[in-house]
Amino acid sequence: MITFDEAKIRDVADVKGGKRLPKGKQLLTTPNSHPYIRIRDLGKSKILELNSDYEYVDSLTQESIKRYIVSEGDILISVVGTIGLIGIVGKSLHGANQTENCDKITNLKRIDRDYLYYYLKSDMGQNEIKKGTVGAVQPKLPLKNVLDLKIKYPDIDTQRKIAKILNLIDGKITINNEINDNLQQQVKTMYEDMFLDVTLDCLPVGYKIVPLYEIADVLSGKRPVTRVSIQDETNKYPLVGAASIMGYTNNYNFNCKILVTGRVGTHGVIQRFSSPCWASDNTLIITSNYYEFTSQFLQHIDYDSMNRGSTQPLITQSDLKKQQVIIPDTDKIQSFEKFAEALMKKYDYNILQNEKLSDLRDSLLPKLMSGEIDVDSIEL
């Protein structure tokens, strides 16, 4: 029988907040040596590693916020908006800047890092996080309440055994994610080789310029009736926000292949869905017979030039529809679609595999954390 002790985070670790960007400063999409970790970078994988989705700060801004950086191995927890997303800082993000919307948990004592990560993701950990969350309009998890989060833990050897079992599953998920990053890069490279060298003032024979609405439909999302943070039997459909899945709801408003980007708030992140989901009122939804071509086009738009918002970014349906697209002759665009579709079919398969692996991990998680399953009975 496993014996569990109880402690507060403050008893076993240090917790430090991040830093808001100075007023008037914007993140950069051009890579440099100063990546900036945001909430939307959490929740996709256990280990946070630098990829093409990250944005950066300029050197002058870096100098003013340099005390608010993370180290490899720090655990990050989101504390504003979508609360309770967890990630561990990987080697490539050592020294990266930390948003004020995340706290870092560092300098662990008596607690295995991976065990704490999985505990905070478990139902027990998430329930503790809910207890510490305050505010109705804009929920937040204050630093004091992060320090006061209660954790239950067995002896260090058992912690490591539990973490090892779950790590094996997450390792397979990580491999699939790495394969998918490579597949996305292949499609992006082909798109850029085939289409980005073409200029408006020197179109090859067979090419033409059309507004986006001639090859795609653009719609606005809607506010859901219900919303929960954790998926359950009733609320099983992903609720899609401007940059990521922001919860779950009891119905769907799309059940086809769609592309989703932000209407309000974050813009420029392109999400793809082919199963039932609810696109929120913060989003624009794009459908097209040239799905992969349109997906790549959307990833190469200057969204800042379309921004109509003052206090927060706003992209209108009308402005997106009017974006000028250079399209080639039918044979060439169909050739690209065939190539990209074959690769992204593998991508989508890996996503489904990862969902199954995540379900397996999440079903084991509470049983391992509660002692219901004897860790020594599982063969690795």
VMD Tcl script that draws the C-alpha trace (Angstrom):
set ca {
  {0.00 0.00 0.00}
  {1.47 3.36 -1.06}
  {1.59 6.06 1.61}
  {1.08 9.65 0.42}
  {2.31 12.76 2.21}
  {0.85 16.23 1.66}
  {2.57 19.59 1.30}
  {2.07 23.00 -0.26}
  {4.08 24.08 -3.28}
  {5.79 26.70 -1.08}
  {7.17 23.86 1.09}
  {8.88 22.05 -1.78}
  {9.68 24.69 -4.43}
  {10.06 28.36 -5.31}
  {7.48 30.13 -7.50}
  {8.22 33.25 -9.56}
  {6.05 35.32 -11.90}
  {6.83 36.55 -15.41}
  {6.95 40.01 -16.93}
  {4.59 41.97 -19.15}
  {6.07 43.53 -22.27}
  {6.80 47.26 -21.84}
  {3.98 49.50 -23.07}
  {4.00 49.92 -26.84}
  {6.35 46.98 -27.45}
  {5.29 44.16 -29.79}
  {6.58 40.63 -30.22}
  {8.61 39.85 -33.34}
  {8.01 36.95 -35.72}
  {11.59 37.07 -37.07}
  {13.73 34.69 -34.96}
  {16.54 36.04 -32.79}
  {18.14 34.90 -29.54}
  {15.32 36.20 -27.28}
  {12.25 33.90 -27.51}
  {9.20 34.81 -25.44}
  {7.05 32.05 -23.92}
  {3.30 32.78 -23.97}
  {0.28 30.86 -22.67}
  {-0.50 29.56 -26.15}
  {2.89 27.77 -26.15}
  {1.78 25.59 -23.22}
  {-0.47 22.54 -23.28}
  {0.71 21.10 -26.60}
  {3.48 18.87 -25.26}
  {5.16 18.07 -21.98}
  {8.55 19.53 -22.84}
  {8.53 23.04 -24.30}
  {11.01 23.34 -27.14}
  {11.61 26.18 -29.58}
  {9.67 25.84 -32.85}
  {8.30 27.99 -35.66}
  {5.28 29.10 -33.55}
  {7.38 31.09 -31.08}
  {7.78 34.86 -31.17}
  {10.61 37.04 -29.91}
  {11.51 40.34 -28.25}
  {14.05 42.83 -29.57}
  {17.39 43.35 -27.81}
  {16.33 46.61 -26.13}
  {13.18 45.02 -24.69}
  {15.21 42.00 -23.63}
  {17.46 44.24 -21.56}
  {14.47 45.64 -19.64}
  {12.90 42.24 -18.81}
  {16.04 40.09 -18.55}
  {15.40 39.19 -14.89}
  {12.23 37.32 -15.91}
  {13.68 34.35 -17.75}
  {13.29 30.61 -17.38}
  {15.82 27.79 -17.04}
  {15.76 24.30 -18.48}
  {13.69 22.09 -16.18}
  {11.47 24.85 -14.76}
  {7.77 23.97 -14.65}
  {5.46 26.63 -16.10}
  {1.80 27.04 -15.15}
  {-0.64 29.43 -16.84}
  {-2.31 31.75 -14.32}
  {-4.53 34.07 -16.42}
  {-7.25 33.27 -18.98}
  {-6.89 29.55 -19.69}
  {-5.60 28.55 -16.27}
  {-3.74 25.36 -15.36}
  {-1.83 24.64 -18.58}
  {1.45 22.98 -17.61}
  {4.80 22.61 -19.39}
  {8.46 21.90 -18.62}
  {11.08 24.19 -20.14}
  {13.31 22.30 -22.58}
  {16.96 22.84 -23.48}
  {16.25 25.06 -26.50}
  {14.26 27.53 -24.35}
  {16.81 27.85 -21.56}
  {17.05 31.61 -20.92}
  {13.79 32.42 -22.74}
  {11.53 35.23 -21.53}
  {8.47 34.37 -19.43}
  {5.08 36.03 -19.94}
  {3.36 37.58 -16.93}
  {0.49 35.16 -17.59}
  {2.62 32.21 -16.42}
  {4.43 31.41 -13.17}
  {7.50 29.21 -13.00}
  {8.00 26.53 -10.35}
  {11.68 25.97 -9.70}
  {14.25 24.71 -7.12}
  {12.31 21.55 -6.22}
  {12.96 19.73 -2.95}
  {11.71 16.19 -2.13}
  {9.60 16.19 -5.28}
  {10.57 14.69 -8.64}
  {10.09 17.26 -11.41}
  {8.23 14.89 -13.74}
  {6.03 13.64 -10.91}
  {5.02 17.24 -10.05}
  {4.27 17.94 -13.71}
  {1.94 14.94 -13.90}
  {0.37 15.70 -10.54}
  {-0.50 19.23 -11.63}
  {-2.07 17.83 -14.83}
  {-4.08 15.20 -12.94}
  {-7.65 15.70 -11.75}
  {-6.31 16.15 -8.21}
  {-3.91 18.85 -9.29}
  {-6.40 20.60 -11.55}
  {-8.98 20.62 -8.75}
  {-6.45 22.31 -6.47}
  {-5.79 24.86 -9.20}
  {-9.54 25.52 -9.51}
  {-9.78 26.12 -5.76}
  {-7.07 28.77 -6.03}
  {-8.58 30.51 -9.06}
  {-10.32 33.83 -8.40}
  {-12.31 36.30 -10.52}
  {-15.43 35.71 -12.61}
  {-14.94 38.01 -15.61}
  {-11.20 37.47 -15.98}
  {-10.16 34.39 -13.96}
  {-6.65 34.36 -12.53}
  {-4.50 32.28 -10.22}
  {-2.56 34.67 -7.94}
  {1.06 33.89 -7.08}
  {0.15 33.40 -3.41}
  {-2.43 30.79 -4.40}
  {0.11 28.93 -6.55}
  {2.38 28.78 -3.50}
  {-0.52 27.41 -1.46}
  {-1.46 24.64 -3.93}
  {-1.58 21.32 -2.08}
  {0.19 18.31 -3.54}
  {0.12 14.67 -2.49}
  {3.21 12.59 -3.06}
  {4.67 9.17 -2.19}
  {8.35 8.43 -1.50}
  {10.80 9.65 -4.14}
  {11.39 6.18 -5.65}
  {7.66 5.67 -6.20}
  {7.38 9.18 -7.65}
  {10.03 8.30 -10.21}
  {8.36 4.99 -11.09}
  {5.04 6.75 -11.69}
  {6.75 9.39 -13.81}
  {8.64 6.75 -15.82}
  {5.42 4.97 -16.82}
  {3.81 8.21 -17.96}
  {7.01 9.41 -19.62}
  {7.04 6.38 -21.92}
  {3.63 7.39 -23.29}
  {4.62 11.05 -23.58}
  {7.80 9.99 -25.35}
  {5.76 8.38 -28.13}
  {3.65 11.54 -28.35}
  {6.81 13.64 -28.64}
  {8.14 11.50 -31.50}
  {4.85 11.93 -33.38}
  {5.01 15.68 -32.81}
  {8.56 15.81 -34.19}
  {7.45 13.87 -37.28}
  {4.57 16.31 -37.71}
  {6.86 19.32 -37.44}
  {8.93 17.83 -40.26}
  {5.84 17.15 -42.39}
  {4.64 20.74 -41.93}
  {8.06 22.07 -42.89}
  {8.10 19.99 -46.09}
  {4.73 21.38 -47.15}
  {5.78 24.94 -46.28}
  {9.01 24.61 -48.25}
  {7.22 23.32 -51.34}
  {4.65 26.12 -51.15}
  {7.35 28.76 -50.89}
  {9.38 27.21 -53.73}
  {6.35 27.04 -56.02}
  {4.51 30.27 -55.25}
  {6.39 32.87 -53.22}
  {8.85 33.80 -55.96}
  {5.94 34.96 -58.14}
  {5.43 38.75 -58.02}
  {2.34 40.82 -58.75}
  {4.05 42.79 -61.53}
  {5.40 39.76 -63.41}
  {2.88 36.94 -63.39}
  {3.80 33.76 -65.30}
  {1.41 32.50 -67.96}
  {-1.61 30.84 -66.35}
  {-1.32 32.71 -63.05}
  {-3.89 35.21 -61.84}
  {-4.65 37.43 -58.86}
  {-7.98 36.95 -57.07}
  {-9.43 37.94 -53.69}
  {-9.47 35.12 -51.14}
  {-13.26 34.85 -51.28}
  {-13.03 33.44 -54.83}
  {-11.26 30.30 -53.62}
  {-12.47 30.11 -50.01}
  {-15.43 30.91 -47.76}
  {-14.77 32.96 -44.62}
  {-17.22 32.78 -41.70}
  {-17.30 34.04 -38.11}
  {-17.53 31.78 -35.07}
  {-20.15 32.03 -32.34}
  {-20.21 32.12 -28.56}
  {-21.02 28.66 -27.08}
  {-23.85 28.05 -24.64}
  {-21.70 26.02 -22.25}
  {-17.99 25.87 -21.52}
  {-15.85 23.69 -19.23}
  {-12.09 23.44 -18.84}
  {-11.87 19.63 -18.72}
  {-13.54 17.36 -21.27}
  {-16.35 15.14 -19.95}
  {-19.13 12.94 -21.39}
  {-21.48 15.90 -21.91}
  {-18.96 18.53 -22.94}
  {-16.87 16.52 -25.38}
  {-16.43 18.92 -28.29}
  {-13.31 21.15 -28.46}
  {-14.04 24.85 -28.03}
  {-11.66 26.56 -30.45}
  {-10.24 29.96 -29.56}
  {-8.08 32.37 -31.52}
  {-4.87 30.41 -30.94}
  {-5.77 27.06 -29.38}
  {-8.45 24.86 -27.86}
  {-9.73 26.89 -24.90}
  {-12.06 24.32 -23.34}
  {-14.94 22.02 -24.24}
  {-18.65 22.39 -24.90}
  {-21.75 20.25 -25.42}
  {-22.32 20.91 -29.13}
  {-20.49 21.68 -32.35}
  {-20.98 24.24 -35.09}
  {-18.61 22.66 -37.63}
  {-18.17 19.04 -38.69}
  {-15.99 19.31 -41.79}
  {-12.43 20.25 -42.77}
  {-11.90 23.82 -41.61}
  {-9.09 26.27 -40.99}
  {-9.42 28.59 -37.99}
  {-7.63 31.85 -37.24}
  {-8.12 34.58 -34.67}
  {-10.69 37.34 -35.16}
  {-10.20 38.99 -31.75}
  {-7.05 38.81 -29.64}
  {-4.28 36.65 -31.05}
  {-4.06 36.62 -34.84}
  {-1.95 34.75 -37.35}
  {-2.19 31.29 -35.75}
  {-3.76 28.82 -38.21}
  {-5.49 25.79 -36.71}
  {-6.86 22.85 -38.70}
  {-9.81 20.64 -37.74}
  {-11.60 17.81 -39.53}
  {-13.79 16.47 -36.69}
  {-16.71 18.12 -34.83}
  {-15.75 21.27 -32.91}
  {-17.17 24.61 -31.81}
  {-15.41 27.65 -33.27}
  {-15.85 30.51 -30.79}
  {-16.81 34.12 -31.49}
  {-13.11 35.02 -31.27}
  {-12.40 33.18 -34.52}
  {-12.75 33.26 -38.29}
  {-13.39 29.97 -40.06}
  {-12.12 29.27 -43.58}
  {-13.21 26.44 -45.88}
  {-11.87 25.78 -49.38}
  {-11.61 23.12 -52.07}
  {-7.92 24.10 -52.11}
  {-7.54 23.32 -48.41}
  {-3.76 22.90 -48.19}
  {-2.99 25.79 -50.55}
  {-5.30 28.05 -48.56}
  {-3.76 26.88 -45.30}
  {-0.30 27.90 -46.50}
  {-1.56 31.21 -47.90}
  {-3.10 32.07 -44.53}
  {0.22 31.39 -42.83}
  {1.98 33.92 -45.06}
  {-0.38 36.90 -44.60}
  {0.65 40.17 -42.90}
  {-2.07 40.20 -40.25}
  {-0.73 43.33 -38.57}
  {-1.67 45.33 -41.69}
  {-5.30 44.19 -41.26}
  {-5.54 44.97 -37.56}
  {-8.47 47.31 -36.81}
  {-8.29 47.00 -33.02}
  {-6.97 49.60 -30.60}
  {-7.00 47.94 -27.16}
  {-6.69 44.44 -28.64}
  {-6.12 43.05 -32.15}
  {-9.20 42.74 -34.40}
  {-9.32 41.14 -37.86}
  {-12.62 41.48 -39.75}
  {-14.20 38.85 -41.94}
  {-14.46 41.37 -44.77}
  {-10.77 42.31 -44.68}
  {-9.65 38.70 -44.74}
  {-11.94 37.91 -47.67}
  {-10.36 40.72 -49.69}
  {-6.78 39.50 -49.29}
  {-5.18 39.13 -52.71}
  {-4.11 35.60 -53.66}
  {-1.81 34.70 -56.52}
  {-2.99 31.36 -57.86}
  {-1.42 29.28 -60.64}
  {-3.08 27.25 -63.35}
  {-5.28 24.36 -62.27}
  {-2.67 21.64 -62.93}
  {-0.07 23.30 -60.75}
  {-2.35 24.02 -57.80}
  {-3.76 20.49 -57.94}
  {-0.22 19.11 -58.02}
  {0.55 21.02 -54.83}
  {-2.72 19.87 -53.23}
  {-1.91 16.22 -54.01}
  {1.60 16.47 -52.55}
  {0.53 18.40 -49.45}
  {-2.56 16.30 -48.82}
  {-0.49 13.08 -48.80}
  {1.89 14.48 -46.19}
  {-0.81 16.09 -44.07}
  {-2.79 12.85 -44.11}
  {0.13 11.35 -42.18}
  {0.08 14.45 -39.98}
  {-3.62 13.98 -39.17}
  {-3.07 10.26 -38.48}
  {-0.35 11.13 -35.95}
  {-2.72 13.61 -34.31}
  {-5.30 10.82 -33.87}
  {-2.63 8.48 -32.49}
  {-1.57 11.14 -30.02}
  {-5.17 11.60 -28.89}
  {-5.38 7.87 -28.14}
  {-2.05 7.93 -26.32}
  {-3.20 10.97 -24.35}
  {-6.41 9.16 -23.39}
  {-4.36 6.17 -22.19}
  {-2.03 8.40 -20.19}
  {-4.92 10.37 -18.70}
  {-6.76 7.18 -17.69}
  {-3.65 5.87 -15.94}
  {-2.82 9.20 -14.32}
  {-5.46 9.34 -11.55}
  {-5.06 5.62 -10.78}
  {-1.31 5.96 -10.37}
  {-1.61 9.19 -8.40}
  {-4.15 7.70 -5.98}
  {-2.35 4.38 -5.52}
  {-5.23 2.46 -7.13}
  {-2.70 0.86 -9.50}
  {0.44 -0.63 -7.98}
  {3.33 0.82 -9.98}
  {5.37 -2.35 -9.41}
  {2.69 -4.39 -11.20}
  {3.27 -2.59 -14.52}
  {5.91 -4.05 -16.80}
  {7.92 -1.43 -18.69}
}
mol new
graphics top color blue
foreach p $ca { graphics top sphere $p radius 0.5 }
foreach p [lrange $ca 0 end-1] q [lrange $ca 1 end] { graphics top cylinder $p $q radius 0.2 }
display resetview
